[in-house]
Amino acid sequence: MIRKNRKFIIGGLIAVVAITVLVVGYLRTGAYSYYNISEFWAEEDLQSGQSVSVSGILQSGYEKHGLTWYFTLTDVDTPDTLEVLYSGSVPETFQAGQQITVEGRYDAETQTFRGTSIMVRCASKYEPVTT
């Protein structure tokens, strides 16, 4: 009886180990923590190069050189700022005054946040079209 079930037990153990490895790998590389700028600066561990999401208000004066964007985010409630370097395309709604969330890592050497993706917060109130 045990010999017949041995294959199922070994197969089940292999499946459990494989699932555990996948989940741990995702949690280490795929999960982002979300912070506002003042929270980001308050936690020195966040500036160690780990992947995080930081949200703030896009300031005017952003620059584009090729596909590389340089811009500053300001905290919603404090005067804290974060310099961001992002390579890639940005959403059409990317404009000064919008709340932006940038996923990426902080580069202590250049003192910039290197973004890997950008999301622009949508307007919280939509008005229906009246005819």
KATA-V644846 format. One record per helix or strand. SS is the DSSP state (h for helix, s for strand). FROM is the first residue (numbers start at 0). TO is the last residue. If there is no record, write none. Layout:
ss=SS from=FROM to=TO
ss=SS from=FROM to=TO
This chain:
ss=h from=1 to=28
ss=s from=32 to=35
ss=h from=36 to=41
ss=h from=43 to=47
ss=s from=51 to=57
ss=s from=62 to=64
ss=s from=67 to=73
ss=s from=80 to=86
ss=s from=98 to=106
ss=s from=111 to=119
